[in-house]
Amino acid sequence: MIEIVIDALRPAAAGTWTVLALQYATRTALRSTLFHQRDERSTESQTVAYYVWLAVSKTRTVLIDAGMSRSTAESKDGLDYHGSPIELLGELGLTPDHIDTCILTHLHYDHTGVVAELPSARYVVQRKELEYWTGPWAARITRERWLHSQADTEHIRTADRGTRLDLVDGDIDLFPGLSVHAVGGHTAGMQVVRVHTDRGPVVLASDASHFYENIEDDSPFAILHALPDMYGAFDRIRELAAGTGIFVPGHDPLVSSRFPAVTAAPGAHAVIIG
């Protein structure tokens, strides 16, 4: 039955995609740790949700980001872990070798966790992002050391270029109806994904905007690489979403309530974006 659900989600028209958000974890944090120099509600708690995204066309199955591995999740206090992205995909009837492409919006540990478990996937990452994390500076900055997984990054770096690894520079159309766009801000080579759906363009902002509130209130997230670029990323996301205004933040629990659930597979913790 779950297999039929996935097949039914694949649009018939070329260049059109269906996009799902799969929530793999949540935690609670103080707002003072989540917003850059913002203190009006700093003592309040806020839920942080963790997602990967799945884009399916008639012929392709693309995973956007690779979440957090179970072993990493078990080392994090206060994390309510629903399951690894591989387990959630399994609830939808997908195995790791169904994933033909894995777009990595950036290389923080909660977005790269299962890269080594995708045997058939071609990784797509901005060259600037990979060069930053494998260059001289990230290893010298305390915060950066805990924000990324050296093992995940090394797996990506050593993948065969051309067949398993595409290092892109800036904006590029990967497939008809699906493109990536460099925005920076949160990380050196942060990229967002624009997908054409039956509803029109949808922008998967990932951590270029952790919450709807970041863009809507012009209030950046606390962890950032370059503050001016964060504001530039907000503007670029708005431009890319023109026509529908649909953008999907990287860690907002509201995503799971604003869009319809995949009711046939509740264990996937998935909603249909478009």
PyMOL commands that set and color helices and strands:
alter all, ss='L'
color gray80, all
select helices_A, chain A and resi 2-9+31-33+70-73+85-91+96-98+109-111+115-117+127-133+138-140+142-147+150-157+212-216+227-240+255-258+266-268
alter helices_A, ss='H'
color red, helices_A
select strands_A, chain A and resi 18-30+45-56+61-64+80-81+101-103+122-126+165-168+172-175+178-182+191-197+200-206+246-249+270-272
alter strands_A, ss='S'
color yellow, strands_A
deselect
rebuild
show_as cartoon
